[in-house]
Amino acid sequence: MEIAEHIDALSRQGDLLAGAAERAGLDASVPPCPSWQVKDLLRHTGYVHRWAARHVTECPDTVLDGPPEPDILRGGAADPDLLAWFRAGHAALVKTLSTADPGLVCATFIDAPSSPAFWARRQAHETAIHRADAESAAGVRPAYPAEFAADGIDELIMGFGQRRKYRPSAEYNGSMQVRTTDTGHAWRVGTEEGRIQARRDQAGPDPEGPDPEGPAKSTVTGPASGLYLFLWNRSDTAEAGVTISGDPGFLELWQSSVRVRWS
């Protein structure tokens, strides 16, 4: 996806998040985040939008430190003004990214073609996943455009997945293939020297055929939108239409090892 596509997605997903939050009400619980109410979700995401925009406007050399999460959840606007505060920060981030110099250089924390490309992509998916949280508070499971969802899976596997270490285990010294059934994308996730390693894979008619690494121990397949929600821990297999074949141990290792933070 291009920068402009990510910015368009950020704009739309933020609007949908705000709409879902308004329908659910500020005091509604957020099932994927058991300790949160919708007001907490808005304060968290509203803070992250402002924090992200600062990187583009201030161009720091290192990623800006943020306050502890409890402080973030005590911040923002008072409840009656919270939705307006969220919408203002979201709109400001969209404008900041839309008007940024394509050659701008600032701190990032996942490899990307450019700094604006990183921040547009990261905030598009940050916002889209938190939109799922807001929709869940309103009793709805959202669907996402397939190519956008596949892009979010790619960011998770190729970006976040390789930032986290885990305790090596000979029992699960294998690999897992993740494959979308509608967009033709696939990824192979394995382990090496105590780190999760990943690459983009072939999603042909025989995805578990000859491979220099051997066949994957397990395969996780489904439509991109469902896989996106499942791998970001916002849906179970039945709701997402996801099928898991082979040894589920590596998937469990992945889920226990990869912890996504906003910085």
Residue frames relative to the residue before (quaternion, step in Angstrom):
aa qw qx qy qz dx dy dz
M 1.0000 0.0000 0.0000 0.0000 0.00 0.00 0.00
E 0.4281 -0.6914 0.5249 0.2512 3.56 -1.13 0.70
I 0.6948 -0.4701 0.3358 0.4283 3.56 -1.29 0.37
A 0.6639 0.5176 -0.3162 0.4373 3.58 0.85 -0.95
E 0.6380 0.5199 -0.3318 0.4611 3.60 1.04 -0.72
H 0.6520 0.4984 -0.3193 0.4739 3.58 1.00 -0.77
I 0.6419 0.5072 -0.3335 0.4685 3.59 0.98 -0.74
D 0.6313 0.5154 -0.3347 0.4731 3.60 0.98 -0.76
A 0.6544 0.5016 -0.3134 0.4711 3.58 0.99 -0.82
L 0.6187 0.5374 -0.3356 0.4645 3.58 0.99 -0.80
S 0.6565 0.5159 -0.3115 0.4537 3.57 0.90 -0.92
R 0.7052 0.4642 -0.2724 0.4616 3.57 0.81 -0.99
Q 0.6841 0.4923 -0.3054 0.4431 3.59 0.84 -0.92
G 0.6331 0.5216 -0.3380 0.4615 3.60 1.05 -0.65
D 0.6381 0.5123 -0.3267 0.4730 3.56 1.02 -0.77
L 0.6691 0.4931 -0.3010 0.4675 3.57 0.97 -0.84
L 0.6060 0.5464 -0.3500 0.4602 3.59 1.07 -0.71
A 0.6741 0.4948 -0.2981 0.4604 3.58 0.85 -0.97
G 0.6546 0.5194 -0.3153 0.4499 3.57 0.97 -0.83
A 0.6596 0.4964 -0.3046 0.4751 3.58 0.98 -0.86
A 0.6350 0.5279 -0.3279 0.4589 3.60 1.02 -0.82
E 0.6506 0.5159 -0.3180 0.4577 3.56 0.98 -0.81
R 0.6611 0.4996 -0.3075 0.4677 3.59 0.99 -0.83
A 0.6942 0.4865 -0.2842 0.4478 3.58 0.93 -0.87
G 0.3975 -0.6987 0.4960 0.3284 3.59 1.01 -0.84
L 0.6009 -0.6292 0.3672 0.3289 3.56 -1.00 0.84
D 0.7230 0.4492 -0.2553 0.4586 3.60 1.04 -0.64
A 0.4508 0.6927 -0.4585 0.3267 3.60 1.23 -0.04
S 0.4615 -0.6660 0.5073 0.2935 3.57 -1.09 0.69
V 0.3269 -0.7231 0.5810 0.1808 3.56 -1.26 0.59
P 0.3645 -0.7981 0.4240 0.2247 3.63 -0.03 1.25
P 0.6950 0.4553 -0.3287 0.4490 3.70 0.81 -0.71
C 0.7359 0.2698 -0.1706 0.5971 3.60 1.25 -0.37
P 0.2330 -0.8649 0.4163 0.1559 3.59 0.48 1.23
S 0.7029 0.4624 -0.2921 0.4547 3.61 1.02 -0.59
W 0.6416 0.5575 -0.3127 0.4241 3.59 1.27 -0.20
Q 0.2175 -0.6656 0.6877 0.1918 3.43 -1.47 0.42
V 0.7071 -0.4530 0.3137 0.4431 3.58 -1.24 0.25
K 0.6085 0.5575 -0.3583 0.4364 3.60 1.03 -0.70
D 0.6393 0.5126 -0.3238 0.4729 3.61 1.07 -0.69
L 0.6229 0.5447 -0.3250 0.4578 3.55 1.02 -0.83
L 0.6705 0.4951 -0.2939 0.4679 3.58 0.92 -0.90
R 0.6663 0.4914 -0.3132 0.4653 3.59 0.93 -0.81
H 0.6409 0.5214 -0.3254 0.4600 3.58 0.96 -0.84
T 0.7314 0.4309 -0.2520 0.4647 3.58 0.66 -1.10
G 0.6246 0.5343 -0.3370 0.4591 3.58 1.05 -0.71
Y 0.6343 0.5047 -0.3310 0.4831 3.58 1.05 -0.72
V 0.6612 0.5138 -0.3203 0.4429 3.60 0.85 -0.94
H 0.6234 0.5330 -0.3494 0.4529 3.61 0.97 -0.74
R 0.6810 0.4736 -0.2912 0.4766 3.60 0.88 -0.88
W 0.6272 0.5342 -0.3196 0.4681 3.58 1.06 -0.81
A 0.6596 0.5010 -0.3056 0.4696 3.60 0.93 -0.87
A 0.6549 0.5230 -0.3192 0.4424 3.58 0.90 -0.90
R 0.6071 0.5670 -0.3572 0.4270 3.60 1.04 -0.68
H 0.6189 0.5437 -0.3579 0.4396 3.60 1.01 -0.66
V 0.6911 0.4738 -0.2764 0.4706 3.55 1.00 -0.82
T 0.7222 0.4297 -0.2579 0.4767 3.60 0.99 -0.72
E 0.7580 0.3785 -0.2032 0.4908 3.61 1.04 -0.74
C 0.2201 -0.8296 0.4846 0.1685 3.60 1.28 -0.38
P 0.1050 0.8113 -0.5677 0.0925 3.64 0.65 0.99
D 0.5306 -0.6315 0.4681 0.3171 3.57 -1.25 0.48
T 0.7693 0.2048 -0.1221 0.5928 3.58 1.17 -0.51
V 0.6224 -0.5458 0.4013 0.3921 3.55 -1.20 0.52
L 0.4774 -0.7034 0.4574 0.2609 3.55 -0.85 1.03
D 0.4353 -0.6711 0.5332 0.2755 3.54 -0.99 0.81
G 0.1932 -0.7677 0.5980 0.1255 3.54 -1.15 0.62
P 0.6004 -0.5551 0.4143 0.3998 3.59 -1.19 0.28
P 0.6469 -0.4818 0.3905 0.4437 3.61 -1.22 0.19
E 0.6497 -0.5533 0.3590 0.3780 3.54 -1.14 0.68
P 0.6308 0.5264 -0.3742 0.4301 3.68 0.86 -0.69
D 0.6402 0.5139 -0.3297 0.4662 3.59 1.06 -0.69
I 0.6188 0.5400 -0.3393 0.4587 3.56 1.05 -0.77
L 0.7072 0.4701 -0.2655 0.4565 3.55 0.91 -0.92
R 0.6445 0.4660 -0.3317 0.5073 3.59 1.25 -0.15
G 0.6247 0.5754 -0.3251 0.4159 3.58 1.27 -0.23
G 0.5628 0.6130 -0.4425 0.3342 3.51 -1.22 -0.57
A 0.6969 -0.4484 0.3527 0.4347 3.53 -1.25 -0.42
A 0.6195 -0.4867 0.4448 0.4259 3.54 -1.34 0.17
D 0.7085 -0.5064 0.2862 0.3997 3.55 -1.14 0.64
P 0.6814 0.4957 -0.3392 0.4183 3.66 0.74 -0.84
D 0.7486 0.3755 -0.2021 0.5077 3.59 1.17 -0.58
L 0.4078 0.7757 -0.4312 0.2145 3.57 1.28 -0.04
L 0.6595 0.4996 -0.3261 0.4572 3.60 0.87 -0.82
A 0.6478 0.5032 -0.3228 0.4722 3.58 0.95 -0.79
W 0.6320 0.5300 -0.3209 0.4655 3.59 1.04 -0.79
F 0.6451 0.5077 -0.3171 0.4748 3.57 0.97 -0.86
R 0.6821 0.4950 -0.3013 0.4460 3.58 0.80 -0.97
A 0.6384 0.5289 -0.3331 0.4492 3.60 1.01 -0.75
G 0.6805 0.4814 -0.2955 0.4668 3.59 0.92 -0.86
H 0.6271 0.5295 -0.3241 0.4705 3.55 1.06 -0.76
A 0.6699 0.4936 -0.2994 0.4668 3.59 0.88 -0.93
A 0.6414 0.5242 -0.3244 0.4567 3.59 1.01 -0.79
L 0.6439 0.5084 -0.3266 0.4693 3.60 0.99 -0.77
V 0.6350 0.5194 -0.3314 0.4660 3.59 0.93 -0.86
K 0.6719 0.4875 -0.3006 0.4695 3.60 0.90 -0.87
T 0.6398 0.5343 -0.3289 0.4437 3.58 0.93 -0.87
L 0.6985 0.4538 -0.2757 0.4797 3.59 0.87 -0.90
S 0.6431 0.5431 -0.3227 0.4328 3.58 1.03 -0.78
T 0.7629 0.3606 -0.1848 0.5038 3.59 1.05 -0.72
A 0.4427 0.7128 -0.4511 0.3040 3.61 1.25 0.03
D 0.5328 -0.5892 0.5045 0.3384 3.55 -1.19 0.64
P 0.4699 -0.6938 0.4562 0.2996 3.64 -0.69 0.97
G 0.7003 0.4629 -0.2689 0.4722 3.59 1.14 -0.52
L 0.3545 0.7586 -0.4816 0.2584 3.57 1.27 0.06
V 0.1389 -0.7733 0.6148 0.0687 3.57 -1.09 0.81
C 0.1870 0.7551 -0.6109 0.1471 3.56 -0.82 1.06
A 0.7010 -0.4675 0.3225 0.4314 3.55 -1.26 0.16
T 0.0040 -0.7512 0.6600 -0.0065 3.54 -1.19 0.77
F 0.2725 -0.7871 0.5203 0.1885 3.60 -1.19 0.07
I 0.6968 0.2660 -0.2758 0.6064 3.58 1.27 0.44
D 0.5726 -0.5986 0.4255 0.3644 3.59 -1.00 0.75
A 0.1019 0.7760 -0.6132 0.1068 3.56 -1.03 0.86
P 0.6465 -0.5348 0.3654 0.4030 3.61 -1.18 0.39
S 0.7849 -0.0597 0.0566 0.6141 3.58 1.15 -0.61
S 0.6591 -0.5000 0.3707 0.4221 3.56 -1.25 0.24
P 0.6713 0.4704 -0.3316 0.4670 3.65 0.80 -0.82
A 0.6183 0.5413 -0.3539 0.4466 3.60 1.04 -0.72
F 0.6419 0.5209 -0.3295 0.4561 3.57 0.96 -0.83
W 0.7286 0.4542 -0.2697 0.4361 3.58 0.68 -1.08
A 0.6258 0.5242 -0.3479 0.4610 3.60 1.05 -0.66
R 0.6775 0.4832 -0.2962 0.4688 3.58 0.90 -0.91
R 0.6772 0.5133 -0.3026 0.4316 3.57 0.80 -1.04
Q 0.7191 0.4359 -0.2685 0.4698 3.59 0.88 -0.88
A 0.5636 0.5683 -0.3962 0.4499 3.60 1.14 -0.45
H 0.7402 0.4014 -0.2397 0.4831 3.59 0.85 -0.91
E 0.5570 0.5704 -0.3908 0.4601 3.60 1.11 -0.55
T 0.7101 0.4624 -0.2484 0.4693 3.53 0.88 -1.01
A 0.6477 0.5303 -0.3242 0.4405 3.58 0.98 -0.82
I 0.6749 0.4761 -0.3043 0.4747 3.59 0.92 -0.84
H 0.6715 0.4590 -0.3135 0.4901 3.60 0.97 -0.68
R 0.5304 0.5683 -0.4196 0.4686 3.58 1.21 -0.28
A 0.6204 0.5326 -0.3433 0.4621 3.60 1.03 -0.77
D 0.6215 0.5340 -0.3388 0.4623 3.59 1.05 -0.72
A 0.6734 0.4901 -0.2952 0.4682 3.56 0.91 -0.92
E 0.6446 0.5126 -0.3220 0.4669 3.59 0.99 -0.82
S 0.6350 0.5325 -0.3408 0.4439 3.59 1.01 -0.77
A 0.6207 0.5357 -0.3391 0.4613 3.57 1.09 -0.68
A 0.7003 0.4207 -0.2479 0.5207 3.56 1.22 -0.55
G 0.5561 -0.6515 0.3682 0.3616 3.59 1.29 0.17
V 0.5935 0.5572 -0.3535 0.4608 3.58 1.19 0.52
R 0.2179 -0.7294 0.6261 0.1691 3.58 -1.14 0.65
P 0.3133 -0.7955 0.4838 0.1871 3.61 -0.43 1.13
A 0.2546 -0.7028 0.6307 0.2086 3.52 -1.37 0.23
Y 0.2241 -0.7793 0.5769 0.0980 3.55 -1.13 0.73
P 0.5951 -0.5295 0.4397 0.4148 3.60 -1.15 0.46
A 0.5712 -0.6598 0.3633 0.3262 3.57 -0.80 1.03
E 0.6877 0.4782 -0.3076 0.4514 3.62 0.81 -0.88
F 0.6266 0.5172 -0.3363 0.4761 3.59 1.05 -0.69
A 0.6515 0.5095 -0.3185 0.4632 3.58 0.94 -0.86
A 0.6443 0.5114 -0.3245 0.4669 3.60 0.96 -0.83
D 0.6215 0.5316 -0.3342 0.4684 3.58 1.05 -0.71
G 0.6581 0.5044 -0.3077 0.4668 3.57 1.03 -0.74
I 0.6097 0.5204 -0.3462 0.4875 3.58 1.10 -0.64
D 0.6415 0.5293 -0.3186 0.4549 3.56 0.98 -0.85
E 0.6476 0.5070 -0.3281 0.4647 3.59 0.94 -0.82
L 0.6571 0.5196 -0.3129 0.4476 3.56 0.95 -0.86
I 0.7387 0.4265 -0.2373 0.4649 3.58 0.79 -1.05
M 0.7654 0.3850 -0.2083 0.4717 3.58 0.72 -1.06
G 0.7253 0.4040 -0.2339 0.5060 3.58 1.18 -0.48
F 0.7939 0.3154 -0.1692 0.4915 3.56 0.17 -1.29
G 0.6411 0.5767 -0.3382 0.3769 3.58 0.91 -0.88
Q 0.7407 0.4067 -0.2249 0.4852 3.57 1.07 -0.69
R 0.5475 0.6022 -0.4069 0.4147 3.58 1.26 0.21
R 0.7291 0.4561 -0.2247 0.4581 3.59 1.14 -0.54
K 0.3083 -0.7329 0.5765 0.1881 3.57 -1.01 0.82
Y 0.0885 -0.7633 0.6344 0.0841 3.53 -1.28 0.30
R 0.5720 -0.5674 0.4543 0.3802 3.59 -1.28 0.19
P 0.4179 -0.7295 0.4715 0.2664 3.63 -0.53 1.10
S 0.0576 -0.7824 0.6200 0.0125 3.53 -1.14 0.71
A 0.4295 -0.7143 0.4868 0.2615 3.58 -0.63 1.09
E 0.5767 0.6132 -0.3712 0.3919 3.57 1.13 -0.62
Y 0.7916 0.2359 -0.1198 0.5508 3.57 1.02 -0.73
N 0.2708 0.7538 -0.5389 0.2608 3.53 0.97 0.93
G 0.4718 0.6497 -0.4473 0.3939 3.56 0.60 1.18
S 0.4338 -0.6833 0.5103 0.2907 3.55 -1.07 -0.64
M 0.2736 -0.7318 0.6073 0.1441 3.51 -1.36 0.35
Q 0.1999 -0.7519 0.6115 0.1439 3.54 -1.01 0.76
V 0.1526 -0.7442 0.6455 0.0784 3.54 -1.05 0.89
R 0.0338 0.8306 -0.5491 0.0858 3.59 -0.66 1.06
T 0.3054 -0.7305 0.5802 0.1911 3.57 -0.90 0.92
T 0.3820 -0.7476 0.5031 0.2049 3.55 -0.99 0.84
D 0.7384 0.4166 -0.2325 0.4766 3.59 1.21 -0.25
T 0.7672 0.3543 -0.2097 0.4918 3.65 1.05 -0.51
G 0.4674 -0.7086 0.4293 0.3084 3.59 1.23 -0.20
H 0.4864 0.6461 -0.4490 0.3799 3.59 1.18 0.47
A 0.0344 0.7869 -0.6159 0.0169 3.57 -1.17 0.60
W 0.1227 -0.7710 0.6235 0.0430 3.52 -1.23 0.65
R 0.2079 -0.7372 0.6261 0.1458 3.57 -1.18 0.64
V 0.0922 -0.7940 0.6008 0.0059 3.54 -0.76 1.11
G 0.0609 0.8021 -0.5893 0.0748 3.56 -0.77 1.05
T 0.4436 -0.6740 0.5177 0.2845 3.56 -1.27 -0.31
E 0.0777 0.7766 -0.6223 0.0606 3.53 -1.18 0.65
E 0.8603 -0.0742 0.0111 0.5042 3.54 -0.81 1.11
G 0.7417 -0.4477 0.2280 0.4443 3.53 0.86 1.00
R 0.6784 0.4284 -0.3122 0.5087 3.57 1.21 0.31
I 0.4625 -0.6261 0.5427 0.3155 3.52 -1.21 0.52
Q 0.1006 -0.7816 0.6152 0.0220 3.55 -0.89 1.02
A 0.0460 -0.8172 0.5744 -0.0110 3.57 -1.01 0.75
R 0.0053 -0.7661 0.6420 0.0298 3.51 -1.29 0.43
R 0.5189 -0.5795 0.5109 0.3659 3.52 -1.27 0.34
D 0.2267 -0.8085 0.5406 0.0516 3.53 -0.92 1.03
Q 0.5426 -0.5712 0.4919 0.3707 3.51 -1.36 0.01
A 0.1805 -0.7864 0.5833 0.0933 3.57 -0.96 0.85
G 0.1953 0.8221 -0.5071 0.1698 3.53 0.87 0.98
P 0.7545 -0.3889 0.2617 0.4593 3.58 -1.27 -0.20
D 0.7703 0.2318 -0.1541 0.5737 3.62 1.18 -0.40
P 0.0542 -0.8652 0.4977 0.0275 3.59 0.61 1.15
E 0.7197 0.3806 -0.2585 0.5200 3.58 1.20 -0.33
G 0.3500 0.7475 -0.4820 0.2940 3.55 1.23 0.54
P 0.8189 -0.2352 0.1517 0.5010 3.59 -1.26 -0.34
D 0.1109 0.7686 -0.6167 0.1292 3.54 -0.88 1.00
P 0.5420 -0.6388 0.4186 0.3507 3.61 -0.87 0.82
E 0.6934 0.4484 -0.2793 0.4900 3.60 1.14 -0.48
G 0.5199 -0.6053 0.4321 0.4202 3.57 1.26 -0.19
P 0.6719 -0.4981 0.3441 0.4267 3.59 -1.25 0.19
A 0.5510 -0.6009 0.4651 0.3449 3.54 -1.17 0.62
K 0.5189 -0.6382 0.4680 0.3231 3.57 -1.08 0.72
S 0.7988 0.0276 -0.0014 0.6010 3.57 1.10 -0.66
T 0.1961 -0.7578 0.6131 0.1069 3.51 -1.27 0.51
V 0.1297 -0.7716 0.6215 0.0387 3.53 -0.94 0.99
T 0.0484 0.8255 -0.5548 0.0910 3.57 -0.48 1.19
G 0.2897 0.7429 -0.5766 0.1778 3.52 -1.25 0.50
P 0.6604 -0.4583 0.3760 0.4609 3.59 -1.25 0.05
A 0.6404 -0.5829 0.3344 0.3719 3.55 -1.03 0.82
S 0.6636 0.5123 -0.3238 0.4385 3.60 0.84 -0.89
G 0.6747 0.4863 -0.2944 0.4708 3.57 0.96 -0.85
L 0.6453 0.5158 -0.3148 0.4674 3.59 0.98 -0.84
Y 0.6009 0.5714 -0.3393 0.4442 3.55 1.05 -0.82
L 0.7106 0.4388 -0.2599 0.4848 3.57 0.80 -0.98
F 0.6464 0.5264 -0.3265 0.4455 3.59 0.99 -0.79
L 0.7223 0.4463 -0.2646 0.4573 3.60 0.78 -0.98
W 0.6691 0.4280 -0.2956 0.5307 3.58 1.22 -0.40
N 0.5003 -0.7066 0.3923 0.3106 3.59 1.28 0.43
R 0.4976 0.6374 -0.4436 0.3865 3.56 1.00 0.86
S 0.7824 0.1881 -0.1256 0.5803 3.60 1.21 0.11
D 0.3898 -0.6848 0.5460 0.2846 3.56 -1.17 0.47
T 0.7260 -0.4559 0.2743 0.4356 3.57 -1.25 0.19
A 0.6590 0.5230 -0.3269 0.4304 3.59 0.90 -0.85
E 0.6766 0.4850 -0.2940 0.4697 3.58 0.86 -0.95
A 0.7293 0.4501 -0.2404 0.4558 3.58 0.97 -0.87
G 0.3984 -0.7108 0.4850 0.3176 3.60 1.19 -0.34
V 0.4097 0.7236 -0.4460 0.3311 3.57 1.19 0.64
T 0.1730 -0.7657 0.6135 0.0861 3.54 -1.10 0.82
I 0.1288 -0.7747 0.6164 0.0573 3.56 -0.95 0.94
S 0.0249 -0.7990 0.6007 -0.0121 3.56 -0.72 1.08
G 0.7318 0.3814 -0.3032 0.4765 3.55 -1.15 0.61
D 0.7646 -0.3510 0.2814 0.4615 3.52 -1.32 -0.40
P 0.3054 -0.7827 0.5104 0.1834 3.62 -0.57 1.10
G 0.4222 0.7506 -0.4432 0.2488 3.60 1.24 -0.13
F 0.6720 0.4908 -0.3229 0.4509 3.58 0.91 -0.82
L 0.6112 0.5350 -0.3489 0.4674 3.56 1.04 -0.72
E 0.6501 0.5027 -0.3153 0.4745 3.59 0.96 -0.81
L 0.6195 0.5302 -0.3324 0.4741 3.58 1.07 -0.75
W 0.6399 0.5279 -0.3074 0.4662 3.56 0.98 -0.91
Q 0.7066 0.4776 -0.2755 0.4435 3.56 0.77 -1.03
S 0.6941 0.4552 -0.2831 0.4805 3.59 1.09 -0.61
S 0.7017 0.4859 -0.2621 0.4504 3.58 1.20 -0.47
V 0.7318 0.4180 -0.2353 0.4841 3.57 0.92 -0.90
R 0.0315 0.7881 -0.6106 0.0711 3.53 -0.62 1.17
V 0.2320 -0.8067 0.5328 0.1070 3.56 -0.42 1.25
R 0.0372 -0.7527 0.6571 0.0143 3.52 -0.99 0.98
W 0.5827 -0.6138 0.4079 0.3424 3.52 -1.23 0.42
S 0.7575 0.2621 -0.1891 0.5673 3.63 1.24 -0.07
